Amino acid sequence: MNYLFNASGRDRITLWYLDNRSIRKKSVPNRTWIFVTGAVHDLEFLSGQLDEVEWIRYSWDERRDIYGLLKGIRIDLNPSCIRRMVEAIDVIGLGRKLMVYNADINPSLRYLSENNLTLFPLESPDFLDIVPEITQIEATTYGKELKSIVLDGKHIDPSRRESYAGIAHRIQESGIVIYGNYGKQTEMILERIGRMGIDIPGYRIIRGNSYESYGQVHYNCNRISMSGRLCIESSSFTFSEAGLPGLIEVSRISSVPLETASVITPGTAVSSMEVSFALKKGVLVPLYKNDHEAEKTVRELIATDRGGLVLQPDPGLYRNVYEIDFSSMYPSIIVRHNLSPETITRGVGQEIPGTPYRVRTDRTGFLSEALSHLLSRRLYYKSIRDREHIYAQRDTALKWMLLTSFGYTGYKNAKFGRIEVHESITSTGRWAMTRSMRIAESMGFKVIHGIVDSLWIEGDGDVDTLLEKIREETRIDIVMDGHYAWILFLPSRSGIGALNRYLGLRTDGTYKARGIEVRRSDVPDICRKFQMEAMKLFENCFTPEAIVSKRGKYKVLKDRYTNSMHTFPEEDFYINVSPSRRMEEYGVNNISRIVMKKWKSMGHEISPGENVSVKVVNWKMRVVEPASGKGSIDYAFYRKYVLRAFEAFDYLVECAARAQGSGKSAYKGLYFFSEN
């Protein structure tokens, strides 16, 4: 079978095919072009300069961007020469007097898009992927010592030469290598293989980096690139969220090679998909954006510069609650309401609620057309995700791409973004949420909470009719995400309702939890274990009376966790620590600084955003150890974590006790957590 699964190179593109489980490569020349436009006299001056260079080939041409037809100069050249050519054009054009297009596009993406080639092609969306042989390597370390190695799910002895020979053999056989390198484990394995003289493909280390995104610090660990292999680091965001099937789906949709797809963000994948779509449509891709934010009055700025609609819930226990969700709300608004940089106007078109803008409907906008395929594909996988795990993984990958597609419309460097589109999307979203609330209230429901694209409503009305009315009026698909026998909205430390901390028991006996320890990665497993046991205890308690009836067993459960912590396995006390700054930048001796200092003494510098697993041996003396290291557990330190894990369920029992027999559908009230 002739199956394209990778493309690489610049002036020559290597296409990698899978043919009856064997890998075949084809190398093809890759000549390309850029387009330059501007004032006629500036273009004529540029052409005169180009005439002075004998090897440059150019022609006067007409091309279109998303706004319309442009006259300019097409310059034919190799991809490796584009950067120098752009620098020369900047000098000739005195900065940005000349606009350059199609100049900074990934060569593989461009070749695939312009030649209508697809990575990991599927005859039907529900077909399974065909992939080369895969090997997976994971390991744990203590300092610079390898403690354990897992090869393709099997533990092997890190002290034996045969183990490393086996790893090298599996790498030689494989087309895809999935490895863990967050603590440089795989680097250590490859170095040891090399010292032993065992043959492996040539490889290089690409240094990691820290970066900030949406106010959080993240870390890309050192990556490994290996000759003739696709190497995927297992902590990469898309792989860790959606597995290999999800990563392949991102590669397929965005025309980005699999190894590149594993290290870029979902937002970059969306941007790549839009660029690929533009190339297929013959639309120019700008090197620099030139559509600055238009002037606004103060009144217009206040009206439009807002985000999604968020309601503040009253903390407490509510019964008979429905959660209704808009499906991919913001991308749906872009597609269904035809929002795109070239369709937003201040003159003609359909009014956009809450803004001074209008949207043209006489033509399909570039952005809405580009996202329509991604949206329909995601909704399809969402509808069949319960059939096979692979469909759920593809759905997850596309969900993240769609989530970030909205943010990129307002990003200053987005190729096809514009702040007015961003403002129109959020304004339409607020309008859709407000209209949905009014419709729900007119049908006898009470709105108790709402976040951007989700509403929680209480009542006995006809939910199916409600959803149909909302769909008709907003033109956005909305579904019932859950029917809760009860849902507990938790208070914040100040006592008022937290926006995204709740626990709900659905009528089918399943739970949904957000913001509590069972969903957090920065607390020890003992906290998650307690909450899972508590949820098991209350799983058949659909009324306040039933919850209260378990109060005695709940107290026994709490006593076991507070009085018998020493009986739990050591692994339950490991904590994931992710420093947000460098060690010298911390003003207090908190756990992040202590961990960084410990690791430095072991010969490893922890970078901001890097995640390490530790255990606290003696908090009074500020002694911590790697999760797999020596030393006992400081149970007094962990006690505060366990007590905090109790709080959500203490509040549940208290609310249930006050609600039982009252005849009310809910118990609401301020609540202040005790400081432990």
Secondary structure in CASP SS format (residue, H / E / C, confidence):
PFRMAT SS
TARGET T0000
AUTHOR 0000-0000-0000
METHOD secondary structure of the structure
MODEL  1
M C 1.00
N C 1.00
Y E 1.00
L E 1.00
F E 1.00
N E 1.00
A E 1.00
S E 1.00
G E 1.00
R C 1.00
D C 1.00
R E 1.00
I E 1.00
T E 1.00
L E 1.00
W E 1.00
Y E 1.00
L E 1.00
D E 1.00
N C 1.00
R C 1.00
S E 1.00
I E 1.00
R E 1.00
K E 1.00
K E 1.00
S E 1.00
V E 1.00
P E 1.00
N C 1.00
R C 1.00
T E 1.00
W E 1.00
I E 1.00
F E 1.00
V E 1.00
T E 1.00
G C 1.00
A C 1.00
V H 1.00
H H 1.00
D H 1.00
L H 1.00
E H 1.00
F H 1.00
L H 1.00
S H 1.00
G H 1.00
Q H 1.00
L H 1.00
D H 1.00
E C 1.00
V C 1.00
E C 1.00
W C 1.00
I C 1.00
R E 1.00
Y E 1.00
S E 1.00
W E 1.00
D E 1.00
E E 1.00
R E 1.00
R E 1.00
D E 1.00
I C 1.00
Y C 1.00
G E 1.00
L E 1.00
L E 1.00
K E 1.00
G E 1.00
I E 1.00
R E 1.00
I E 1.00
D E 1.00
L E 1.00
N C 1.00
P H 1.00
S H 1.00
C H 1.00
I H 1.00
R H 1.00
R H 1.00
M H 1.00
V H 1.00
E H 1.00
A H 1.00
I H 1.00
D H 1.00
V H 1.00
I H 1.00
G C 1.00
L C 1.00
G C 1.00
R C 1.00
K C 1.00
L C 1.00
M E 1.00
V E 1.00
Y E 1.00
N C 1.00
A C 1.00
D C 1.00
I C 1.00
N C 1.00
P H 1.00
S H 1.00
L H 1.00
R H 1.00
Y H 1.00
L H 1.00
S H 1.00
E H 1.00
N C 1.00
N C 1.00
L C 1.00
T C 1.00
L C 1.00
F C 1.00
P C 1.00
L C 1.00
E C 1.00
S C 1.00
P C 1.00
D C 1.00
F C 1.00
L C 1.00
D C 1.00
I C 1.00
V C 1.00
P C 1.00
E C 1.00
I E 1.00
T E 1.00
Q E 1.00
I E 1.00
E E 1.00
A E 1.00
T E 1.00
T E 1.00
Y E 1.00
G C 1.00
K C 1.00
E E 1.00
L E 1.00
K E 1.00
S E 1.00
I E 1.00
V E 1.00
L E 1.00
D C 1.00
G C 1.00
K E 1.00
H E 1.00
I E 1.00
D C 1.00
P C 1.00
S C 1.00
R C 1.00
R H 1.00
E H 1.00
S H 1.00
Y H 1.00
A H 1.00
G H 1.00
I H 1.00
A H 1.00
H H 1.00
R H 1.00
I H 1.00
Q H 1.00
E H 1.00
S C 1.00
G C 1.00
I E 1.00
V E 1.00
I E 1.00
Y E 1.00
G C 1.00
N C 1.00
Y C 1.00
G C 1.00
K C 1.00
Q H 1.00
T H 1.00
E H 1.00
M H 1.00
I H 1.00
L H 1.00
E H 1.00
R H 1.00
I H 1.00
G H 1.00
R H 1.00
M C 1.00
G C 1.00
I C 1.00
D C 1.00
I C 1.00
P C 1.00
G C 1.00
Y E 1.00
R E 1.00
I E 1.00
I E 1.00
R C 1.00
G C 1.00
N E 1.00
S E 1.00
Y E 1.00
E E 1.00
S E 1.00
Y C 1.00
G C 1.00
Q E 1.00
V E 1.00
H E 1.00
Y E 1.00
N E 1.00
C C 1.00
N C 1.00
R E 1.00
I E 1.00
S E 1.00
M E 1.00
S C 1.00
G C 1.00
R C 1.00
L E 1.00
C E 1.00
I E 1.00
E E 1.00
S C 1.00
S C 1.00
S C 1.00
F H 1.00
T H 1.00
F H 1.00
S H 1.00
E H 1.00
A H 1.00
G H 1.00
L H 1.00
P H 1.00
G H 1.00
L H 1.00
I H 1.00
E H 1.00
V H 1.00
S H 1.00
R H 1.00
I H 1.00
S H 1.00
S C 1.00
V C 1.00
P C 1.00
L H 1.00
E H 1.00
T H 1.00
A H 1.00
S C 1.00
V C 1.00
I C 1.00
T C 1.00
P H 1.00
G H 1.00
T H 1.00
A H 1.00
V H 1.00
S H 1.00
S H 1.00
M H 1.00
E H 1.00
V H 1.00
S H 1.00
F H 1.00
A H 1.00
L H 1.00
K H 1.00
K H 1.00
G C 1.00
V E 1.00
L C 1.00
V C 1.00
P E 1.00
L C 1.00
Y C 1.00
K C 1.00
N C 1.00
D C 1.00
H C 1.00
E C 1.00
A C 1.00
E C 1.00
K C 1.00
T C 1.00
V H 1.00
R H 1.00
E H 1.00
L H 1.00
I H 1.00
A H 1.00
T H 1.00
D C 1.00
R C 1.00
G C 1.00
G C 1.00
L C 1.00
V E 1.00
L C 1.00
Q C 1.00
P C 1.00
D C 1.00
P C 1.00
G E 1.00
L E 1.00
Y E 1.00
R E 1.00
N E 1.00
V E 1.00
Y E 1.00
E E 1.00
I E 1.00
D E 1.00
F E 1.00
S C 1.00
S C 1.00
M H 1.00
Y H 1.00
P H 1.00
S H 1.00
I H 1.00
I H 1.00
V H 1.00
R H 1.00
H C 1.00
N C 1.00
L C 1.00
S C 1.00
P C 1.00
E C 1.00
T C 1.00
I E 1.00
T E 1.00
R C 1.00
G C 1.00
V C 1.00
G C 1.00
Q E 1.00
E E 1.00
I C 1.00
P C 1.00
G C 1.00
T C 1.00
P C 1.00
Y C 1.00
R E 1.00
V E 1.00
R C 1.00
T C 1.00
D C 1.00
R C 1.00
T C 1.00
G C 1.00
F H 1.00
L H 1.00
S H 1.00
E H 1.00
A H 1.00
L H 1.00
S H 1.00
H H 1.00
L H 1.00
L H 1.00
S H 1.00
R H 1.00
R H 1.00
L H 1.00
Y H 1.00
Y H 1.00
K H 1.00
S H 1.00
I H 1.00
R C 1.00
D C 1.00
R C 1.00
E C 1.00
H H 1.00
I H 1.00
Y H 1.00
A H 1.00
Q H 1.00
R H 1.00
D H 1.00
T H 1.00
A H 1.00
L H 1.00
K H 1.00
W H 1.00
M H 1.00
L H 1.00
L H 1.00
T H 1.00
S H 1.00
F H 1.00
G H 1.00
Y H 1.00
T C 1.00
G C 1.00
Y C 1.00
K C 1.00
N C 1.00
A C 1.00
K C 1.00
F C 1.00
G C 1.00
R C 1.00
I H 1.00
E H 1.00
V H 1.00
H H 1.00
E H 1.00
S H 1.00
I H 1.00
T H 1.00
S H 1.00
T H 1.00
G H 1.00
R H 1.00
W H 1.00
A H 1.00
M H 1.00
T H 1.00
R H 1.00
S H 1.00
M H 1.00
R H 1.00
I H 1.00
A H 1.00
E H 1.00
S H 1.00
M C 1.00
G C 1.00
F C 1.00
K E 1.00
V E 1.00
I E 1.00
H E 1.00
G E 1.00
I E 1.00
V C 1.00
D C 1.00
S E 1.00
L E 1.00
W E 1.00
I E 1.00
E E 1.00
G C 1.00
D C 1.00
G C 1.00
D C 1.00
V H 1.00
D H 1.00
T H 1.00
L H 1.00
L H 1.00
E H 1.00
K H 1.00
I H 1.00
R H 1.00
E H 1.00
E H 1.00
T H 1.00
R C 1.00
I C 1.00
D C 1.00
I E 1.00
V E 1.00
M E 1.00
D E 1.00
G E 1.00
H E 1.00
Y E 1.00
A E 1.00
W E 1.00
I E 1.00
L E 1.00
F E 1.00
L E 1.00
P E 1.00
S C 1.00
R C 1.00
S C 1.00
G C 1.00
I C 1.00
G E 1.00
A E 1.00
L E 1.00
N E 1.00
R E 1.00
Y E 1.00
L E 1.00
G E 1.00
L E 1.00
R E 1.00
T C 1.00
D C 1.00
G C 1.00
T C 1.00
Y E 1.00
K E 1.00
A E 1.00
R E 1.00
G C 1.00
I C 1.00
E H 1.00
V H 1.00
R H 1.00
R C 1.00
S C 1.00
D C 1.00
V C 1.00
P C 1.00
D H 1.00
I H 1.00
C H 1.00
R H 1.00
K H 1.00
F H 1.00
Q H 1.00
M H 1.00
E H 1.00
A H 1.00
M H 1.00
K H 1.00
L H 1.00
F C 1.00
E C 1.00
N C 1.00
C C 1.00
F C 1.00
T C 1.00
P H 1.00
E H 1.00
A H 1.00
I H 1.00
V H 1.00
S H 1.00
K C 1.00
R H 1.00
G H 1.00
K H 1.00
Y H 1.00
K H 1.00
V H 1.00
L H 1.00
K H 1.00
D H 1.00
R H 1.00
Y H 1.00
T H 1.00
N H 1.00
S C 1.00
M H 1.00
H H 1.00
T H 1.00
F C 1.00
P C 1.00
E H 1.00
E H 1.00
D H 1.00
F H 1.00
Y C 1.00
I E 1.00
N E 1.00
V E 1.00
S C 1.00
P C 1.00
S C 1.00
R C 1.00
R C 1.00
M H 1.00
E H 1.00
E H 1.00
Y C 1.00
G C 1.00
V C 1.00
N C 1.00
N C 1.00
I H 1.00
S H 1.00
R H 1.00
I H 1.00
V H 1.00
M H 1.00
K H 1.00
K H 1.00
W H 1.00
K H 1.00
S H 1.00
M C 1.00
G C 1.00
H C 1.00
E C 1.00
I C 1.00
S C 1.00
P C 1.00
G C 1.00
E C 1.00
N C 1.00
V E 1.00
S E 1.00
V E 1.00
K E 1.00
V E 1.00
V E 1.00
N E 1.00
W C 1.00
K C 1.00
M C 1.00
R C 1.00
V E 1.00
V E 1.00
E E 1.00
P E 1.00
A C 1.00
S C 1.00
G C 1.00
K C 1.00
G C 1.00
S C 1.00
I C 1.00
D C 1.00
Y H 1.00
A H 1.00
F H 1.00
Y H 1.00
R H 1.00
K H 1.00
Y H 1.00
V H 1.00
L H 1.00
R H 1.00
A H 1.00
F H 1.00
E H 1.00
A H 1.00
F H 1.00
D H 1.00
Y H 1.00
L H 1.00
V H 1.00
E H 1.00
C H 1.00
A H 1.00
A H 1.00
R H 1.00
A H 1.00
Q C 1.00
G C 1.00
S C 1.00
G C 1.00
K C 1.00
S C 1.00
A E 1.00
Y E 1.00
K E 1.00
G C 1.00
L C 1.00
Y C 1.00
F C 1.00
F C 1.00
S C 1.00
E C 1.00
N C 1.00
END
